[in-house]
Amino acid sequence: MPANLTPMYLKAEEAYRKAKTIDEKIAALEDMLALIPKHKGTDKMQADIKRRLSQARAEKQRRGKSGGQRKDPFHVPPSGGGQVALMGLPNVGKTSLVNALAGTDLKVADYPFTTQVPAPGMAKFEDAPFQLLDMPPVTEDGAPGGMIGALRRADILLLVLDLGREDLLEQLEVLEGILERRGIVPVPWGCSRAREAELEVGFAKSALIVATKRDLDGGGNVEVLEELYEGDLEIVPVSVQEGEVLERLKERLYRMLDVIRVYSKQPGKKADMEEPFLIPKGSTIGQLAELIHKELPKQMKFARVWGPSAKFDGQQLQQNHVLMDRDIVEIHV
């Protein structure tokens, strides 16, 4: 079966051949994996790319430990319930939005390119923290080197537009064009797995369109955007001045991360209700135990559970029991 490689894939392959640094090789391999057509004719090629990518990442990690590799500023380890990356053109309000959601004090200025590397901040919905990444701005010419890998690693993409400008559709077209050229397909929440299976090229990534400066939109630009936009992403107008709107956005992002809160309890003591474990929806007691300590599943005898997944408070359950949001778990060894 012919591979039918696309020009974009061949360009990524050429970039890999010319790569001189380990970061350049990793970026090119990530592009190749994203852009290669997905069918039986490329199965072996995909496996080879994944093998080379795994080797390159291992080599980078080895060099980092030995002090021979400069740290990649675009690699930000996720924290909390997941990672949300904000992507937008210069001065559309990304940094102000992160500051308002996370309570951070990242530098904001009226001139472009104030943000030059990813700047993290921790937002919270109720007692559940998750990470926001204020990414450097993009332009019609593309994204800064290393940024595409960060966007691929994020759990959710926020495509940030400025409602105070008349070029709303043009802003969105630039963002979607950059993503398309690098094999990232933004899709509505809940559709990523189904859309992934339909794609011949690229990766599906859950995304929202966030239109900032709603308080300055006197000309009804958001209505124009909703009328003219032909895609299927949800459009969320926000203002950093409107606390209730920001709280609703935080709740929306938390729901999109598809995690649950589980609280730990030691036998004979009160449950720790301050800092929940944030685990993927559908996780079991055994997976929670492994998160606490990799040896704990081998040592535990049973667990007692209080909360929505238990038939009664303190029910004795085994490792294969599926937990639910706000369960309290007491593990016995």
C-alpha positions in Angstrom: 0.0 0.0 0.0 1.6 3.4 -1.0 2.4 5.8 1.8 1.1 8.9 -0.1 3.3 11.2 1.9 2.3 14.9 1.9 4.5 17.9 1.0 4.2 19.0 4.7 5.5 15.6 5.9 8.4 15.7 3.4 9.3 19.1 4.6 9.4 17.9 8.2 11.5 14.9 7.1 14.0 17.3 5.4 14.1 19.4 8.6 15.0 16.2 10.6 17.8 15.4 8.2 19.2 18.9 8.6 18.7 19.1 12.4 21.9 19.7 14.3 20.7 19.8 17.9 18.7 17.3 19.9 15.8 19.8 20.3 15.7 20.3 16.6 15.6 16.6 16.0 12.8 16.1 18.5 10.7 18.9 17.0 11.1 17.5 13.5 10.2 14.0 14.6 7.1 15.3 16.4 6.1 17.1 13.2 6.8 13.9 11.2 4.6 11.9 13.5 1.8 14.4 13.4 1.9 14.9 9.6 2.4 11.3 8.4 -0.8 9.9 6.8 -2.4 7.4 9.2 -3.1 4.1 7.3 -1.7 0.6 7.1 0.8 1.6 4.5 2.6 3.8 7.0 2.4 1.6 10.1 6.1 0.6 10.0 7.1 4.2 9.3 5.0 5.5 12.3 6.6 2.8 14.5 10.1 3.9 13.3 9.4 7.6 14.0 8.1 6.7 17.5 11.2 4.7 18.2 13.5 7.5 17.0 11.5 10.1 19.0 11.7 7.9 22.1 15.5 7.6 21.7 15.9 11.3 21.1 13.9 12.2 24.3 15.9 9.7 26.3 19.1 11.1 25.0 18.0 14.6 25.9 17.1 13.5 29.4 20.5 11.8 29.8 22.3 14.9 28.6 20.3 17.1 31.0 21.2 14.9 34.0 24.9 15.1 33.0 24.7 18.9 32.5 25.5 18.7 28.8 22.2 19.9 27.5 20.6 23.3 27.8 17.1 23.1 29.3 14.3 23.5 26.8 12.4 26.7 27.9 9.2 25.4 26.1 9.1 22.2 28.2 7.0 23.0 31.2 6.0 20.0 33.3 2.2 19.8 33.8 0.9 20.5 37.3 -2.5 20.0 39.0 -5.3 18.5 37.0 -3.8 19.3 33.6 -2.3 21.9 31.4 -4.1 24.6 29.3 -2.1 26.5 26.7 -3.1 29.9 25.5 -2.3 30.8 21.9 -2.8 34.1 20.3 -1.4 37.0 18.3 0.5 39.9 20.0 -1.5 42.0 22.5 -4.8 40.1 22.4 -4.9 39.8 26.2 -3.5 36.4 26.9 -1.3 37.5 29.8 -4.0 39.6 31.4 -6.4 36.6 31.2 -3.8 34.3 32.9 -3.3 36.9 35.6 -7.1 37.2 36.2 -7.7 33.4 36.2 -4.6 32.4 38.2 -4.0 35.5 40.4 -0.5 35.8 39.0 1.4 39.0 38.2 2.9 38.2 34.9 4.3 41.2 33.0 1.7 43.0 30.8 2.7 45.7 28.3 1.1 47.6 25.4 4.0 46.6 23.1 4.1 43.2 21.4 6.2 40.2 22.3 6.4 40.9 26.1 6.0 37.1 26.6 9.0 35.3 25.1 8.9 31.9 26.8 5.9 30.0 28.3 4.8 31.6 31.6 2.9 29.2 33.9 0.2 30.1 36.4 -2.1 27.9 38.5 -5.9 28.5 38.3 -8.4 26.8 40.7 -11.9 25.7 40.2 -13.2 25.2 43.8 -10.4 23.1 45.3 -9.1 21.7 42.0 -5.9 23.4 40.7 -4.8 23.2 37.0 -2.1 24.9 35.1 -2.3 27.7 32.5 0.5 28.4 30.1 0.8 31.9 28.7 2.6 31.1 25.4 4.6 33.6 23.4 2.6 35.3 20.6 2.4 33.9 17.1 2.3 35.8 13.8 1.3 35.1 10.2 4.9 33.9 9.8 4.4 31.1 12.3 5.2 30.2 15.9 8.5 30.5 17.9 10.7 27.5 17.8 9.8 24.9 20.4 6.2 26.2 20.9 4.5 23.6 18.7 5.8 20.8 20.9 4.4 22.6 24.0 1.0 23.0 22.3 0.9 19.3 21.4 1.7 18.3 25.0 -1.0 20.5 26.5 -4.3 19.0 27.4 -6.4 21.9 26.1 -5.8 24.8 23.7 -7.3 28.2 24.2 -7.3 30.2 20.9 -7.4 33.7 22.2 -8.9 36.6 20.1 -9.2 40.3 20.8 -12.8 41.5 20.5 -11.6 45.1 20.4 -10.2 44.6 16.9 -12.0 44.3 13.6 -9.9 41.4 12.3 -11.5 38.7 14.4 -11.8 36.2 11.7 -8.3 36.9 10.4 -6.9 36.4 13.9 -8.6 33.0 14.1 -7.5 32.0 10.6 -3.8 32.7 11.5 -4.1 30.5 14.6 -5.8 27.7 12.8 -3.4 27.9 9.9 -0.4 27.5 12.1 -1.9 24.5 13.8 -3.0 22.9 10.6 0.5 23.2 9.1 2.0 21.4 12.1 -0.6 18.7 12.2 -2.7 19.9 15.2 -6.5 19.8 14.6 -8.5 21.8 17.3 -11.8 20.1 18.0 -14.6 20.6 20.5 -14.3 18.9 23.9 -15.5 15.3 23.9 -14.7 14.9 20.2 -11.0 14.4 20.2 -10.9 10.6 20.2 -13.6 10.2 17.6 -12.1 12.9 15.4 -8.6 11.4 15.9 -9.9 8.1 14.4 -11.2 10.0 11.4 -8.1 12.0 10.7 -5.7 10.8 8.0 -3.1 13.3 9.1 -2.4 15.0 12.4 -3.6 14.9 16.0 -7.0 16.1 17.4 -6.7 18.5 20.4 -9.6 19.7 22.6 -9.9 23.5 22.2 -12.0 26.6 22.9 -12.1 30.0 21.3 -11.8 32.6 24.0 -12.7 36.2 22.9 -11.2 38.7 25.4 -12.1 42.3 26.2 -15.9 41.6 26.2 -16.4 44.8 28.2 -15.0 46.8 25.3 -17.0 45.2 22.6 -19.5 48.0 21.8 -19.8 47.1 18.2 -21.2 43.6 18.7 -18.1 41.9 17.3 -18.8 38.7 19.2 -22.1 38.3 17.4 -20.4 38.9 14.1 -17.8 36.3 14.9 -20.5 33.7 15.9 -22.3 34.4 12.6 -19.4 34.2 10.3 -17.3 31.5 12.0 -17.9 28.2 10.1 -16.1 25.9 12.5 -17.5 23.9 15.4 -15.4 25.2 18.3 -17.2 26.8 21.2 -16.8 30.6 21.5 -16.5 32.0 25.0 -16.5 35.8 25.3 -14.7 37.0 28.5 -13.6 40.1 30.3 -10.9 40.2 33.0 -13.2 42.7 34.8 -16.1 40.2 35.2 -15.4 37.8 38.0 -18.5 35.6 37.4 -17.6 35.1 33.7 -14.0 34.1 34.7 -15.4 31.6 37.3 -17.6 30.0 34.6 -14.5 29.7 32.3 -12.5 28.0 35.1 -15.3 25.6 35.6 -15.5 24.9 31.9 -11.8 24.2 31.7 -11.9 21.9 34.7 -14.7 19.9 33.2 -12.8 19.7 29.9 -9.7 18.2 31.7 -11.9 15.2 32.5 -10.4 14.6 36.0 -12.0 13.8 39.3 -11.1 14.9 42.9 -10.3 12.1 45.4 -9.5 12.8 49.0 -7.2 10.6 51.0 -7.8 9.4 54.6 -5.6 7.6 57.0 -7.2 5.0 59.3 -8.4 6.5 62.5 -7.9 10.1 61.2 -10.0 12.7 59.5 -9.8 12.9 55.7 -7.5 15.5 54.1 -10.1 17.7 52.4 -7.7 20.5 51.5 -5.6 19.0 48.7 -7.4 16.4 46.6 -5.7 14.0 44.3 -6.7 14.9 40.7 -6.9 11.7 38.6 -8.4 10.9 35.2 -12.1 10.1 35.2 -12.6 6.4 35.3 -9.6 5.7 37.5 -9.6 2.9 40.0 -8.5 2.5 43.6 -5.4 0.6 42.3 -4.4 3.5 40.1 -4.9 6.0 42.9 -2.7 3.8 45.1 0.0 3.7 42.4 -0.1 7.5 42.2 0.5 7.7 45.9 3.4 5.3 45.8 4.3 2.8 43.1 4.7 0.0 45.6 1.4 0.7 47.4 -0.8 -1.5 45.1 1.3 -4.6 46.0 1.0 -3.8 49.7 -2.6 -2.8 50.1 -5.2 -5.3 51.3 -8.4 -3.3 50.6 -9.7 0.3 50.8 -12.7 1.9 52.4 -14.6 4.5 50.4 -17.0 7.3 51.4 -18.7 9.2 48.7 -20.6 8.9 45.4 -19.1 5.6 44.2 -19.7 3.7 47.5 -23.0 2.0 48.2 -22.7 3.1 51.9 -20.1 5.1 53.9 -16.9 3.2 54.6 -17.7 0.4 52.1 -14.8 -2.1 51.8 -13.7 -2.3 48.2 -10.9 -3.7 46.1 -8.4 -2.2 43.6 -10.6 -2.6 40.5 -13.3 -0.3 42.0 -13.9 2.8 39.8 -13.8 6.0 41.8 -16.0 9.1 41.3 -15.6 12.8 41.9 -15.3 13.7 45.6 -14.8 10.2 46.9 -12.8 9.8 50.1 -10.5 6.8 50.1 -8.8 5.1 53.1 -6.2 2.5 52.0 -5.4 -0.4 54.3 -2.1 -2.3 54.0 
